[in-house]
Amino acid sequence: MRKSLFSLFILSGIAALYTLTSCKSETPSQPAHDDTLHVEAQPDTTIYGNYIDGGMSSLRIIDDSGDTLEFVLETLDKTTEVKGGLYSGDKLAIIKEEVDGENYAATVINITSLIGKWADLARRFEIEDGGTVCSDVEAETKPFVSWKIHNGRLLLNTDTFDILKITHDTLSIENHKGIYNYKRQQS
């Protein structure tokens, strides 16, 4: 039994190595489900900018138009989890709410931390700056080829995901089909 499992494992590894390719330039066909159409039909309210400084309860960015903006991360009853951490110069995506007359960062996603190579047992892909995704496995039935942040959610091709966590080595995302956990791959 152990020998059969080991042989199956070796054969699976060889098959995976055989199917490795470079970026695919396919364009996705139809949206996966109606939620994506609904999400993209709404105007994007995300504020994009580069992190300057801040602390535990606030952050400042220079937005894409060159303005300096400040956001609070804590109110009396809310605290924002910054997905991907805060590092000087990193590109952030922020969803703002007005709370007690202040700009409250309801969602903060570190786009710089999102960029990179990710893999699980079934899928390997690289999120690249500029909205492109490269897939390493040619045999994938629906490889990711594009990405963007839209209203605080991650769109991969036509699939919409909530970002649960980004760390130096983990990406956790969720959609109507379930939770997907990926590990960062080294170049």
Secondary structure, 3 states (H helix, E strand, C coil): CHHHHHHHHHHHHHHHHHCECCCCCCCCCCCCCHHHHHHHHCCCCCEEEEEEEECCCEEEEEECCCCEEEEECECCCCECCEECCCCCCCEEEEEEEEECCEEEEEEEEEHHHHCEEEECCCCEEEECCCCEEEECECCCCCCCCEEEEECCEEEECCEEEEEEEECCCEEEEEECCEEEEEEEECC
